[in-house]
Amino acid sequence: FEDCYRLDKQLGDGSFGNVYQAVPSSSSQALAPRRVAVKVFIVSRETLSKEVSRNENLSSDQKRRKCFLSEVAMLARLEHPHIVRMYGSFQSAETLNVVLEICRGGELYACLVRRIQE
């Protein structure tokens, strides 16, 4: 991941990870000329080396990994002008990263709440 992108400012946080703006690393300018959003799932090395179980008694790390795998599989199949594009995914020693199209304007939920309150 570090060969392609450098994390910049944090854009948001969630139950399974944080979202950061990322910029292309100096060595990958030709590969990734755009700013992107990166959802970072932090998990233990042990969790990364195990198969994802269907068991309902999953640790929080296992839940994060299962969520990551589901999100990547779903976004890889979708292509629609109103759905965020996924540009790729990476697994490093202790993180799972989903590289996404950056959307200006904040979180969808916050935008909907603002509109309802107007």
A tleap script that builds the chain and sets N, CA, C and O, in Angstrom:
source leaprc.protein.ff14SB
mol = sequence {
  NPHE GLU ASP CYS TYR ARG LEU ASP LYS GLN
  LEU GLY ASP GLY SER PHE GLY ASN VAL TYR
  GLN ALA VAL PRO SER SER SER SER GLN ALA
  LEU ALA PRO ARG ARG VAL ALA VAL LYS VAL
  PHE ILE VAL SER ARG GLU THR LEU SER LYS
  GLU VAL SER ARG ASN GLU ASN LEU SER SER
  ASP GLN LYS ARG ARG LYS CYS PHE LEU SER
  GLU VAL ALA MET LEU ALA ARG LEU GLU HIE
  PRO HIE ILE VAL ARG MET TYR GLY SER PHE
  GLN SER ALA GLU THR LEU ASN VAL VAL LEU
  GLU ILE CYS ARG GLY GLY GLU LEU TYR ALA
  CYS LEU VAL ARG ARG ILE GLN CGLU
}
set mol.1.N position { 0.823 -1.195 0.000 }
set mol.1.CA position { 0.000 0.000 0.000 }
set mol.1.C position { 0.865 1.256 0.000 }
set mol.1.O position { 0.615 2.197 -0.753 }
set mol.2.N position { 1.888 1.257 0.857 }
set mol.2.CA position { 2.745 2.442 0.993 }
set mol.2.C position { 3.490 2.768 -0.298 }
set mol.2.O position { 3.897 3.913 -0.496 }
set mol.3.N position { 3.674 1.793 -1.172 }
set mol.3.CA position { 4.327 2.058 -2.453 }
set mol.3.C position { 3.424 2.850 -3.394 }
set mol.3.O position { 3.906 3.504 -4.318 }
set mol.4.N position { 2.117 2.792 -3.159 }
set mol.4.CA position { 1.161 3.463 -4.052 }
set mol.4.C position { 0.556 4.734 -3.465 }
set mol.4.O position { 0.335 5.706 -4.188 }
set mol.5.N position { 0.289 4.736 -2.164 }
set mol.5.CA position { -0.417 5.860 -1.545 }
set mol.5.C position { 0.218 6.278 -0.229 }
set mol.5.O position { 0.899 5.502 0.441 }
set mol.6.N position { -0.033 7.544 0.115 }
set mol.6.CA position { 0.353 8.081 1.418 }
set mol.6.C position { -0.907 8.658 2.047 }
set mol.6.O position { -1.576 9.505 1.455 }
set mol.7.N position { -1.229 8.190 3.260 }
set mol.7.CA position { -2.426 8.683 3.939 }
set mol.7.C position { -2.234 10.137 4.316 }
set mol.7.O position { -1.158 10.552 4.746 }
set mol.8.N position { -3.302 10.902 4.144 }
set mol.8.CA position { -3.295 12.324 4.453 }
set mol.8.C position { -4.239 12.528 5.631 }
set mol.8.O position { -4.123 11.819 6.631 }
set mol.9.N position { -5.137 13.443 5.546 }
set mol.9.CA position { -6.015 13.742 6.679 }
set mol.9.C position { -7.149 12.717 6.821 }
set mol.9.O position { -7.582 12.099 5.848 }
set mol.10.N position { -7.609 12.562 8.061 }
set mol.10.CA position { -8.721 11.663 8.336 }
set mol.10.C position { -10.019 12.334 7.914 }
set mol.10.O position { -10.254 13.504 8.216 }
set mol.11.N position { -10.862 11.575 7.211 }
set mol.11.CA position { -12.144 12.099 6.737 }
set mol.11.C position { -13.313 11.634 7.599 }
set mol.11.O position { -14.320 12.333 7.711 }
set mol.12.N position { -13.182 10.462 8.204 }
set mol.12.CA position { -14.276 9.930 8.999 }
set mol.12.C position { -13.837 8.706 9.773 }
set mol.12.O position { -12.730 8.194 9.602 }
set mol.13.N position { -14.746 8.248 10.637 }
set mol.13.CA position { -14.460 7.032 11.381 }
set mol.13.C position { -15.738 6.211 11.503 }
set mol.13.O position { -16.849 6.733 11.417 }
set mol.14.N position { -15.548 4.931 11.703 }
set mol.14.CA position { -16.684 4.032 11.800 }
set mol.14.C position { -16.398 2.901 12.761 }
set mol.14.O position { -15.358 2.880 13.421 }
set mol.15.N position { -17.313 1.972 12.838 }
set mol.15.CA position { -17.168 0.879 13.791 }
set mol.15.C position { -16.073 -0.101 13.391 }
set mol.15.O position { -15.518 -0.782 14.254 }
set mol.16.N position { -15.749 -0.189 12.107 }
set mol.16.CA position { -14.747 -1.154 11.662 }
set mol.16.C position { -13.437 -0.523 11.217 }
set mol.16.O position { -12.459 -1.235 10.993 }
set mol.17.N position { -13.398 0.791 11.084 }
set mol.17.CA position { -12.167 1.425 10.653 }
set mol.17.C position { -12.347 2.905 10.425 }
set mol.17.O position { -13.418 3.462 10.668 }
set mol.18.N position { -11.295 3.533 9.958 }
set mol.18.CA position { -11.298 4.964 9.671 }
set mol.18.C position { -11.129 5.188 8.182 }
set mol.18.O position { -10.613 4.334 7.461 }
set mol.19.N position { -11.573 6.352 7.736 }
set mol.19.CA position { -11.429 6.726 6.333 }
set mol.19.C position { -10.510 7.935 6.257 }
set mol.19.O position { -10.678 8.914 6.983 }
set mol.20.N position { -9.531 7.844 5.357 }
set mol.20.CA position { -8.546 8.897 5.176 }
set mol.20.C position { -8.528 9.343 3.720 }
set mol.20.O position { -8.828 8.568 2.812 }
set mol.21.N position { -8.173 10.602 3.519 }
set mol.21.CA position { -7.829 11.039 2.175 }
set mol.21.C position { -6.415 10.550 1.942 }
set mol.21.O position { -5.586 10.600 2.851 }
set mol.22.N position { -6.129 10.088 0.762 }
set mol.22.CA position { -4.777 9.631 0.443 }
set mol.22.C position { -4.331 10.290 -0.843 }
set mol.22.O position { -5.135 10.623 -1.714 }
set mol.23.N position { -3.047 10.463 -0.934 }
set mol.23.CA position { -2.450 11.036 -2.129 }
set mol.23.C position { -1.462 10.016 -2.695 }
set mol.23.O position { -0.936 9.185 -1.955 }
set mol.24.N position { -1.214 10.077 -3.979 }
set mol.24.CA position { -0.258 9.137 -4.564 }
set mol.24.C position { 1.114 9.311 -3.943 }
set mol.24.O position { 1.550 10.435 -3.695 }
set mol.25.N position { 1.791 8.212 -3.691 }
set mol.25.CA position { 3.171 8.312 -3.216 }
set mol.25.C position { 4.022 8.803 -4.373 }
set mol.25.O position { 3.626 8.674 -5.531 }
set mol.26.N position { 5.163 9.355 -4.080 }
set mol.26.CA position { 6.003 9.929 -5.132 }
set mol.26.C position { 6.409 8.887 -6.171 }
set mol.26.O position { 6.636 9.231 -7.331 }
set mol.27.N position { 6.506 7.613 -5.770 }
set mol.27.CA position { 6.920 6.573 -6.718 }
set mol.27.C position { 5.791 6.082 -7.606 }
set mol.27.O position { 6.029 5.341 -8.560 }
set mol.28.N position { 4.543 6.493 -7.298 }
set mol.28.CA position { 3.421 5.958 -8.076 }
set mol.28.C position { 2.615 7.038 -8.786 }
set mol.28.O position { 1.459 6.799 -9.136 }
set mol.29.N position { 3.181 8.206 -9.007 }
set mol.29.CA position { 2.437 9.299 -9.638 }
set mol.29.C position { 1.771 8.874 -10.941 }
set mol.29.O position { 0.630 9.256 -11.202 }
set mol.30.N position { 2.454 8.101 -11.749 }
set mol.30.CA position { 1.883 7.686 -13.033 }
set mol.30.C position { 0.772 6.662 -12.843 }
set mol.30.O position { -0.153 6.596 -13.652 }
set mol.31.N position { 0.855 5.865 -11.785 }
set mol.31.CA position { -0.147 4.818 -11.552 }
set mol.31.C position { -1.435 5.360 -10.944 }
set mol.31.O position { -2.521 4.873 -11.261 }
set mol.32.N position { -1.329 6.345 -10.090 }
set mol.32.CA position { -2.498 6.833 -9.368 }
set mol.32.C position { -2.474 8.353 -9.270 }
set mol.32.O position { -2.129 8.894 -8.219 }
set mol.33.N position { -2.833 9.048 -10.339 }
set mol.33.CA position { -2.712 10.500 -10.346 }
set mol.33.C position { -3.797 11.230 -9.551 }
set mol.33.O position { -3.788 12.460 -9.510 }
set mol.34.N position { -4.717 10.522 -8.927 }
set mol.34.CA position { -5.842 11.161 -8.255 }
set mol.34.C position { -5.776 11.009 -6.741 }
set mol.34.O position { -5.163 10.078 -6.218 }
set mol.35.N position { -6.420 11.944 -6.051 }
set mol.35.CA position { -6.625 11.800 -4.607 }
set mol.35.C position { -7.757 10.794 -4.433 }
set mol.35.O position { -8.698 10.753 -5.226 }
set mol.36.N position { -7.652 10.001 -3.402 }
set mol.36.CA position { -8.640 8.952 -3.166 }
set mol.36.C position { -9.010 8.929 -1.694 }
set mol.36.O position { -8.361 9.573 -0.870 }
set mol.37.N position { -10.050 8.189 -1.369 }
set mol.37.CA position { -10.396 7.898 0.019 }
set mol.37.C position { -9.948 6.466 0.284 }
set mol.37.O position { -10.109 5.590 -0.566 }
set mol.38.N position { -9.388 6.234 1.460 }
set mol.38.CA position { -8.953 4.893 1.823 }
set mol.38.C position { -9.604 4.514 3.138 }
set mol.38.O position { -9.416 5.177 4.158 }
set mol.39.N position { -10.371 3.440 3.099 }
set mol.39.CA position { -10.963 2.904 4.321 }
set mol.39.C position { -9.972 1.903 4.886 }
set mol.39.O position { -9.605 0.933 4.222 }
set mol.40.N position { -9.540 2.147 6.121 }
set mol.40.CA position { -8.516 1.329 6.763 }
set mol.40.C position { -9.141 0.504 7.877 }
set mol.40.O position { -9.694 1.045 8.834 }
set mol.41.N position { -9.044 -0.812 7.736 }
set mol.41.CA position { -9.503 -1.748 8.756 }
set mol.41.C position { -8.249 -2.239 9.481 }
set mol.41.O position { -7.371 -2.821 8.845 }
set mol.42.N position { -8.142 -2.021 10.793 }
set mol.42.CA position { -6.976 -2.473 11.553 }
set mol.42.C position { -7.301 -3.817 12.185 }
set mol.42.O position { -8.277 -3.949 12.924 }
set mol.43.N position { -6.473 -4.813 11.886 }
set mol.43.CA position { -6.669 -6.166 12.425 }
set mol.43.C position { -5.323 -6.744 12.854 }
set mol.43.O position { -4.268 -6.242 12.466 }
set mol.44.N position { -5.372 -7.790 13.646 }
set mol.44.CA position { -4.135 -8.422 14.101 }
set mol.44.C position { -3.549 -9.289 12.996 }
set mol.44.O position { -4.262 -9.737 12.098 }
set mol.45.N position { -2.261 -9.516 13.074 }
set mol.45.CA position { -1.585 -10.397 12.102 }
set mol.45.C position { -2.186 -11.792 12.139 }
set mol.45.O position { -2.332 -12.439 11.102 }
set mol.46.N position { -2.531 -12.251 13.325 }
set mol.46.CA position { -3.119 -13.590 13.487 }
set mol.46.C position { -4.426 -13.704 12.708 }
set mol.46.O position { -4.689 -14.728 12.078 }
set mol.47.N position { -5.236 -12.664 12.750 }
set mol.47.CA position { -6.521 -12.668 12.040 }
set mol.47.C position { -6.314 -12.713 10.534 }
set mol.47.O position { -7.082 -13.362 9.824 }
set mol.48.N position { -5.290 -12.033 10.038 }
set mol.48.CA position { -5.033 -12.003 8.603 }
set mol.48.C position { -4.622 -13.367 8.059 }
set mol.48.O position { -4.845 -13.669 6.887 }
set mol.49.N position { -4.027 -14.180 8.908 }
set mol.49.CA position { -3.536 -15.472 8.435 }
set mol.49.C position { -4.572 -16.589 8.513 }
set mol.49.O position { -4.332 -17.684 8.006 }
set mol.50.N position { -5.714 -16.333 9.136 }
set mol.50.CA position { -6.736 -17.369 9.300 }
set mol.50.C position { -7.826 -17.250 8.247 }
set mol.50.O position { -8.057 -16.177 7.690 }
set mol.51.N position { -8.494 -18.370 7.983 }
set mol.51.CA position { -9.665 -18.372 7.117 }
set mol.51.C position { -10.799 -17.631 7.819 }
set mol.51.O position { -10.888 -17.643 9.047 }
set mol.52.N position { -11.657 -16.992 7.047 }
set mol.52.CA position { -12.815 -16.321 7.629 }
set mol.52.C position { -13.871 -17.374 7.916 }
set mol.52.O position { -14.282 -18.123 7.030 }
set mol.53.N position { -14.293 -17.415 9.139 }
set mol.53.CA position { -15.266 -18.404 9.597 }
set mol.53.C position { -16.684 -17.884 9.433 }
set mol.53.O position { -16.916 -16.675 9.416 }
set mol.54.N position { -17.621 -18.802 9.314 }
set mol.54.CA position { -19.042 -18.418 9.293 }
set mol.54.C position { -19.627 -18.424 10.698 }
set mol.54.O position { -20.800 -18.105 10.889 }
set mol.55.N position { -18.819 -18.781 11.670 }
set mol.55.CA position { -19.231 -18.856 13.056 }
set mol.55.C position { -19.717 -17.489 13.533 }
set mol.55.O position { -19.147 -16.461 13.167 }
set mol.56.N position { -20.765 -17.481 14.343 }
set mol.56.CA position { -21.309 -16.218 14.839 }
set mol.56.C position { -20.518 -15.659 16.014 }
set mol.56.O position { -20.688 -14.490 16.359 }
set mol.57.N position { -19.667 -16.453 16.632 }
set mol.57.CA position { -18.865 -15.998 17.765 }
set mol.57.C position { -17.506 -15.503 17.287 }
set mol.57.O position { -16.470 -16.061 17.649 }
set mol.58.N position { -17.519 -14.465 16.482 }
set mol.58.CA position { -16.287 -13.934 15.906 }
set mol.58.C position { -15.709 -12.847 16.792 }
set mol.58.O position { -16.446 -12.104 17.442 }
set mol.59.N position { -14.379 -12.756 16.817 }
set mol.59.CA position { -13.726 -11.657 17.523 }
set mol.59.C position { -13.960 -10.370 16.727 }
set mol.59.O position { -14.394 -10.419 15.576 }
set mol.60.N position { -13.672 -9.227 17.338 }
set mol.60.CA position { -13.861 -7.957 16.620 }
set mol.60.C position { -12.940 -7.882 15.395 }
set mol.60.O position { -13.336 -7.336 14.366 }
set mol.61.N position { -11.722 -8.420 15.490 }
set mol.61.CA position { -10.820 -8.455 14.339 }
set mol.61.C position { -11.390 -9.321 13.219 }
set mol.61.O position { -11.321 -8.951 12.047 }
set mol.62.N position { -11.945 -10.462 13.578 }
set mol.62.CA position { -12.532 -11.349 12.572 }
set mol.62.C position { -13.739 -10.694 11.917 }
set mol.62.O position { -13.963 -10.864 10.718 }
set mol.63.N position { -14.519 -9.945 12.694 }
set mol.63.CA position { -15.670 -9.220 12.136 }
set mol.63.C position { -15.201 -8.146 11.156 }
set mol.63.O position { -15.806 -7.956 10.101 }
set mol.64.N position { -14.112 -7.441 11.512 }
set mol.64.CA position { -13.560 -6.418 10.610 }
set mol.64.C position { -13.108 -7.047 9.295 }
set mol.64.O position { -13.383 -6.524 8.215 }
set mol.65.N position { -12.414 -8.172 9.400 }
set mol.65.CA position { -11.923 -8.833 8.192 }
set mol.65.C position { -13.085 -9.317 7.338 }
set mol.65.O position { -13.056 -9.175 6.116 }
set mol.66.N position { -14.105 -9.885 7.967 }
set mol.66.CA position { -15.276 -10.369 7.233 }
set mol.66.C position { -15.988 -9.197 6.542 }
set mol.66.O position { -16.425 -9.323 5.398 }
set mol.67.N position { -16.101 -8.067 7.231 }
set mol.67.CA position { -16.714 -6.870 6.657 }
set mol.67.C position { -15.898 -6.375 5.463 }
set mol.67.O position { -16.458 -6.034 4.421 }
set mol.68.N position { -14.570 -6.338 5.620 }
set mol.68.CA position { -13.677 -5.920 4.539 }
set mol.68.C position { -13.874 -6.802 3.307 }
set mol.68.O position { -14.054 -6.294 2.200 }
set mol.69.N position { -13.839 -8.125 3.500 }
set mol.69.CA position { -13.975 -9.048 2.368 }
set mol.69.C position { -15.333 -8.902 1.687 }
set mol.69.O position { -15.420 -8.963 0.461 }
set mol.70.N position { -16.382 -8.711 2.466 }
set mol.70.CA position { -17.727 -8.521 1.896 }
set mol.70.C position { -17.807 -7.230 1.097 }
set mol.70.O position { -18.351 -7.201 -0.006 }
set mol.71.N position { -17.257 -6.160 1.667 }
set mol.71.CA position { -17.303 -4.861 0.989 }
set mol.71.C position { -16.523 -4.895 -0.319 }
set mol.71.O position { -17.000 -4.390 -1.335 }
set mol.72.N position { -15.340 -5.478 -0.306 }
set mol.72.CA position { -14.523 -5.563 -1.521 }
set mol.72.C position { -15.238 -6.401 -2.582 }
set mol.72.O position { -15.273 -6.020 -3.752 }
set mol.73.N position { -15.802 -7.527 -2.184 }
set mol.73.CA position { -16.504 -8.386 -3.147 }
set mol.73.C position { -17.700 -7.661 -3.759 }
set mol.73.O position { -17.943 -7.764 -4.961 }
set mol.74.N position { -18.446 -6.928 -2.933 }
set mol.74.CA position { -19.621 -6.217 -3.427 }
set mol.74.C position { -19.213 -5.067 -4.357 }
set mol.74.O position { -19.758 -4.936 -5.454 }
set mol.75.N position { -18.260 -4.238 -3.924 }
set mol.75.CA position { -17.861 -3.084 -4.735 }
set mol.75.C position { -17.189 -3.488 -6.039 }
set mol.75.O position { -17.274 -2.763 -7.030 }
set mol.76.N position { -16.527 -4.631 -6.048 }
set mol.76.CA position { -15.871 -5.103 -7.272 }
set mol.76.C position { -16.891 -5.438 -8.355 }
set mol.76.O position { -16.567 -5.392 -9.542 }
set mol.77.N position { -18.103 -5.770 -7.969 }
set mol.77.CA position { -19.152 -6.135 -8.940 }
set mol.77.C position { -19.981 -4.942 -9.398 }
set mol.77.O position { -20.711 -5.043 -10.384 }
set mol.78.N position { -19.880 -3.819 -8.701 }
set mol.78.CA position { -20.761 -2.684 -8.986 }
set mol.78.C position { -20.090 -1.634 -9.863 }
set mol.78.O position { -18.908 -1.323 -9.712 }
set mol.79.N position { -20.876 -1.109 -10.769 }
set mol.79.CA position { -20.427 0.024 -11.572 }
set mol.79.C position { -21.666 0.843 -11.897 }
set mol.79.O position { -22.468 0.474 -12.754 }
set mol.80.N position { -21.805 1.960 -11.197 }
set mol.80.CA position { -22.988 2.795 -11.349 }
set mol.80.C position { -22.590 4.233 -11.006 }
set mol.80.O position { -21.792 4.442 -10.092 }
set mol.81.N position { -23.124 5.217 -11.713 }
set mol.81.CA position { -22.713 6.603 -11.457 }
set mol.81.C position { -23.055 7.118 -10.060 }
set mol.81.O position { -22.484 8.116 -9.620 }
set mol.82.N position { -23.977 6.458 -9.353 }
set mol.82.CA position { -24.383 6.913 -8.018 }
set mol.82.C position { -23.823 6.038 -6.893 }
set mol.82.O position { -24.250 6.157 -5.745 }
set mol.83.N position { -22.883 5.173 -7.215 }
set mol.83.CA position { -22.245 4.314 -6.210 }
set mol.83.C position { -20.742 4.587 -6.248 }
set mol.83.O position { -20.137 4.660 -7.318 }
set mol.84.N position { -20.160 4.732 -5.080 }
set mol.84.CA position { -18.723 5.014 -4.977 }
set mol.84.C position { -17.930 3.921 -5.683 }
set mol.84.O position { -18.194 2.731 -5.510 }
set mol.85.N position { -16.954 4.344 -6.482 }
set mol.85.CA position { -16.097 3.382 -7.191 }
set mol.85.C position { -14.975 2.886 -6.282 }
set mol.85.O position { -14.402 3.644 -5.500 }
set mol.86.N position { -14.685 1.617 -6.404 }
set mol.86.CA position { -13.525 1.060 -5.717 }
set mol.86.C position { -12.406 0.961 -6.740 }
set mol.86.O position { -12.590 0.409 -7.825 }
set mol.87.N position { -11.236 1.506 -6.383 }
set mol.87.CA position { -10.089 1.443 -7.278 }
set mol.87.C position { -9.179 0.261 -6.969 }
set mol.87.O position { -8.391 -0.149 -7.821 }
set mol.88.N position { -9.277 -0.286 -5.778 }
set mol.88.CA position { -8.444 -1.421 -5.424 }
set mol.88.C position { -8.498 -1.704 -3.944 }
set mol.88.O position { -9.138 -0.983 -3.179 }
set mol.89.N position { -7.817 -2.765 -3.549 }
set mol.89.CA position { -7.732 -3.112 -2.130 }
set mol.89.C position { -6.340 -3.672 -1.854 }
set mol.89.O position { -5.691 -4.243 -2.730 }
set mol.90.N position { -5.905 -3.492 -0.617 }
set mol.90.CA position { -4.563 -3.916 -0.210 }
set mol.90.C position { -4.645 -4.574 1.152 }
set mol.90.O position { -5.489 -4.232 1.980 }
set mol.91.N position { -3.753 -5.522 1.365 }
set mol.91.CA position { -3.585 -6.122 2.685 }
set mol.91.C position { -2.135 -5.935 3.084 }
set mol.91.O position { -1.228 -6.321 2.347 }
set mol.92.N position { -1.913 -5.344 4.252 }
set mol.92.CA position { -0.547 -5.200 4.756 }
set mol.92.C position { -0.443 -5.996 6.056 }
set mol.92.O position { -1.338 -6.779 6.376 }
set mol.93.N position { 0.638 -5.801 6.804 }
set mol.93.CA position { 0.890 -6.601 8.000 }
set mol.93.C position { -0.242 -6.530 9.018 }
set mol.93.O position { -0.586 -7.548 9.619 }
set mol.94.N position { -0.827 -5.358 9.225 }
set mol.94.CA position { -1.878 -5.235 10.231 }
set mol.94.C position { -3.068 -4.401 9.779 }
set mol.94.O position { -3.895 -4.001 10.598 }
set mol.95.N position { -3.156 -4.138 8.482 }
set mol.95.CA position { -4.306 -3.378 7.994 }
set mol.95.C position { -4.855 -3.995 6.713 }
set mol.95.O position { -4.150 -4.655 5.950 }
set mol.96.N position { -6.128 -3.752 6.519 }
set mol.96.CA position { -6.811 -4.064 5.264 }
set mol.96.C position { -7.275 -2.721 4.736 }
set mol.96.O position { -7.885 -1.955 5.482 }
set mol.97.N position { -7.008 -2.410 3.475 }
set mol.97.CA position { -7.296 -1.092 2.925 }
set mol.97.C position { -8.150 -1.203 1.670 }
set mol.97.O position { -7.858 -1.996 0.774 }
set mol.98.N position { -9.210 -0.398 1.615 }
set mol.98.CA position { -10.037 -0.309 0.422 }
set mol.98.C position { -9.847 1.091 -0.143 }
set mol.98.O position { -10.109 2.081 0.541 }
set mol.99.N position { -9.391 1.178 -1.388 }
set mol.99.CA position { -9.154 2.462 -2.043 }
set mol.99.C position { -10.394 2.815 -2.840 }
set mol.99.O position { -10.810 2.073 -3.730 }
set mol.100.N position { -10.983 3.965 -2.508 }
set mol.100.CA position { -12.271 4.365 -3.064 }
set mol.100.C position { -12.205 5.738 -3.719 }
set mol.100.O position { -11.311 6.539 -3.448 }
set mol.101.N position { -13.160 5.978 -4.572 }
set mol.101.CA position { -13.369 7.304 -5.138 }
set mol.101.C position { -13.662 8.246 -3.972 }
set mol.101.O position { -14.410 7.899 -3.059 }
set mol.102.N position { -13.074 9.425 -4.007 }
set mol.102.CA position { -13.318 10.371 -2.924 }
set mol.102.C position { -14.587 11.153 -3.240 }
set mol.102.O position { -14.771 11.613 -4.367 }
set mol.103.N position { -15.446 11.302 -2.266 }
set mol.103.CA position { -16.708 12.023 -2.433 }
set mol.103.C position { -16.682 13.263 -1.560 }
set mol.103.O position { -16.465 13.173 -0.352 }
set mol.104.N position { -16.896 14.387 -2.151 }
set mol.104.CA position { -16.920 15.644 -1.409 }
set mol.104.C position { -18.276 15.805 -0.741 }
set mol.104.O position { -19.281 15.278 -1.219 }
set mol.105.N position { -18.298 16.535 0.362 }
set mol.105.CA position { -19.572 16.843 0.995 }
set mol.105.C position { -19.855 16.063 2.256 }
set mol.105.O position { -20.921 16.242 2.845 }
set mol.106.N position { -18.957 15.209 2.699 }
set mol.106.CA position { -19.164 14.499 3.956 }
set mol.106.C position { -19.950 13.219 3.817 }
set mol.106.O position { -20.166 12.708 2.718 }
set mol.107.N position { -20.371 12.715 4.956 }
set mol.107.CA position { -21.076 11.439 4.992 }
set mol.107.C position { -22.518 11.594 4.504 }
set mol.107.O position { -23.153 12.621 4.741 }
set mol.108.N position { -23.016 10.587 3.837 }
set mol.108.CA position { -24.381 10.598 3.323 }
set mol.108.C position { -25.393 10.767 4.454 }
set mol.108.O position { -26.344 11.539 4.329 }
set mol.109.N position { -25.191 10.053 5.547 }
set mol.109.CA position { -26.125 10.135 6.673 }
set mol.109.C position { -26.225 11.565 7.191 }
set mol.109.O position { -27.328 12.061 7.423 }
set mol.110.N position { -25.095 12.232 7.376 }
set mol.110.CA position { -25.093 13.613 7.877 }
set mol.110.C position { -25.792 14.542 6.898 }
set mol.110.O position { -26.500 15.460 7.311 }
set mol.111.N position { -25.601 14.311 5.604 }
set mol.111.CA position { -26.263 15.126 4.593 }
set mol.111.C position { -27.779 14.947 4.658 }
set mol.111.O position { -28.522 15.924 4.570 }
set mol.112.N position { -28.234 13.726 4.810 }
set mol.112.CA position { -29.676 13.451 4.905 }
set mol.112.C position { -30.276 14.096 6.150 }
set mol.112.O position { -31.372 14.653 6.092 }
set mol.113.N position { -29.571 14.026 7.265 }
set mol.113.CA position { -30.061 14.638 8.504 }
set mol.113.C position { -30.186 16.135 8.327 }
set mol.113.O position { -31.178 16.730 8.747 }
set mol.114.N position { -29.171 16.763 7.697 }
set mol.114.CA position { -29.236 18.215 7.456 }
set mol.114.C position { -30.442 18.576 6.605 }
set mol.114.O position { -31.126 19.563 6.878 }
set mol.115.N position { -30.705 17.782 5.576 }
set mol.115.CA position { -31.854 18.091 4.695 }
set mol.115.C position { -33.176 17.947 5.421 }
set mol.115.O position { -34.094 18.736 5.198 }
set mol.116.N position { -33.284 16.961 6.278 }
set mol.116.CA position { -34.524 16.755 7.038 }
set mol.116.C position { -34.752 17.912 7.990 }
set mol.116.O position { -35.890 18.332 8.198 }
set mol.117.N position { -33.683 18.430 8.569 }
set mol.117.CA position { -33.798 19.503 9.543 }
set mol.117.C position { -34.049 20.863 8.908 }
set mol.117.O position { -34.429 21.801 9.609 }
set mol.118.N position { -33.850 20.993 7.616 }
set mol.118.CA position { -34.061 22.292 6.929 }
set mol.118.C position { -35.525 22.616 6.808 }
set mol.118.O position { -35.882 23.660 6.263 }
savepdb mol mol.pdb
quit
